[in-house]
Amino acid sequence: MTLSERQARQTRLMVRLLSWAYLQPILASGDMYLKVTWVVRSSVYQKVLVRLRRSRTLKGYHQDGLAWDIQLYWRDGRPVWGRKHYVWIGEEAERIGLEWGGNWKSINDPYHIQERRR
């Protein structure tokens, strides 16, 4: 992928993320808030994650800036764990054309959202 292709894909992804921003007011009215963490990983860091079995691929969407991880937090700052809390966010991500890691069969990652695989 060339730099201009990557930039175009990152721009499309950012537009989708911004259209997704209305989730924040919905969450703000409840007991949780959402933090979106952009993760651009180097190949060295990705190798470490594979070695630690925290990832299964040496080349993924994080290296191209086309994926991010999300984390919900309770109002008191404690992280919210468990797939059941992330299903509605994943459904919304899928609705706007993104891919949710919580739907994957090989490795279930409800904290991961990325550009849809081509």
Secondary structure as GFF3:
##gff-version 3
##sequence-region A 1 118
A	DSSP	alpha_helix	3	19	.	.	.	ID=ss1
A	DSSP	alpha_helix	23	28	.	.	.	ID=ss2
A	DSSP	beta_strand	32	38	.	.	.	ID=ss3
A	DSSP	alpha_helix	43	51	.	.	.	ID=ss4
A	DSSP	beta_strand	67	74	.	.	.	ID=ss5
A	DSSP	beta_strand	79	80	.	.	.	ID=ss6
A	DSSP	three_ten_helix	83	85	.	.	.	ID=ss7
A	DSSP	alpha_helix	87	95	.	.	.	ID=ss8
A	DSSP	beta_strand	98	100	.	.	.	ID=ss9
A	DSSP	three_ten_helix	101	103	.	.	.	ID=ss10
A	DSSP	beta_strand	112	115	.	.	.	ID=ss11
###
